[in-house]
Amino acid sequence: MGYDNTIDYMKLDSVESATEVTTILDWAQAAGKRTGFVTNTRMGHATPGALYAKTVSRFWECENDWKKDIEDGLVTEEDIKNFKPKDITLQLVESEAGKNIDIMLGGGRAAWQPREELRWDYDSDEWNCSRWDGRNLINEWQGNHTGGIYIENRTELMDLENQDVDSVLGIFANTYVTWDDLVNDTNDKPRLVDMATQAVKFLQKKSDSEGYFLMVEGGKIDQAHHNGKAVRALSETLAFDKAVEEVLNLVNLTDTLVIVTADHAHTMSIGGYTGREVDITGVVMRPDGTVDLGEDDKTFTVLSYGNGPGFSQFNATGEGDFTFIDRHPMEVGVPADLAYLQASAGPLSSETHGGDDVGIWAAGPMAHLVHGVHEQSYVAHVMSYAACIGPHKEKARCPQTSGSQVLRGGLVLALVSLVLAAYL
């Protein structure tokens, strides 16, 4: 991450010959734009990390991550001592790109502070990441941003509009931020829409004529899919949709480009000859109400996965063919709840990404450049050209050229299932 294709995964010596690449964050900061990111995953996770970090492993969010890789034989302790890599969270605090980010909102507090090693799973606020170097990076960030503010709950987040501060660090969980359906007044956790809208308002207030860049990630969709829980993934998709809707209400599309896309798919599929009015979280039913059955005379769900934890629900009732498999079929008329594990074809503890093309949508100046099928790298060139930053900053339409016009609003990136959205 952060290098060209000559870098080798987990090979620290490959850093010596690899070339570091610049990012949309670098281009925006070089142009004098205010910058920020929002994620409901962790601040050192792959999507926000790609903005500022250089590493041979996207998983090295704290020192404990490479200690586990040493134990697994993926990297040697000698290489760690010789090359002295910096974990991703440390880079966020120490790198120039990280220091110059005006607002950062998300999860992952465990990687910022010394703490006892704890268990980790997708459904708790525990994460076995900690600072083995004994440093408290939250305190260090505050020391580097004396005009800034550190916040850790929704109440403090929503009060930002009343604060006159230069920069914001908001960390709302030890690991991923709380599921949208579990947010309530008691736990005082923010929703994605809260973080996204407050970040836009802050950057609009702080930016001058150069505008701003904001990346917003709805990464809990990805998390739910990995868990094999399609209904919860749909719930998180609605939360992302709400965030996009409210951000669009805040920006001026005459000078702000908004791009929404994804960096990958998942193996979830929609199957069966299902009627249009059938609950997608339930079993396959025809438009006339007829229930479709499998070859084992049992119901099957509309949503399923190519692989994942759902396979573990299957039990063999005896020796023989597939008819001796108990699939725990869903009842007719009973929709799946948020915790339901959809069936999967392959047994994995965590469902994988898929190889599908993903959608991309845009609104605002230069949105017409988004059409048809594109390579992923094309998205960065659209943003560069529209905002007159990075490799396309000297195009004829850019400010240094007489009579040119360029957008002066914001640039925002938002990710679903890791999805990306951008405003210029």
PyMOL commands that set and color helices and strands:
alter all, ss='L'
color gray80, all
select helices_A, chain A and resi 12-16+24-30+46-52+63-71+77-83+88-94+96-99+109-112+137-144+154-158+160-162+180-182+192-206+220-226+230-250+309-313+322-324+367-369+377-387+390-392
alter helices_A, ss='H'
color red, helices_A
select strands_A, chain A and resi 34-42+103-107+148-151+167-171+212-218+257-262+265-266+268-270+303-305+315-316+325-326+353-354+360-363+410-416+419-422
alter strands_A, ss='S'
color yellow, strands_A
deselect
rebuild
show_as cartoon
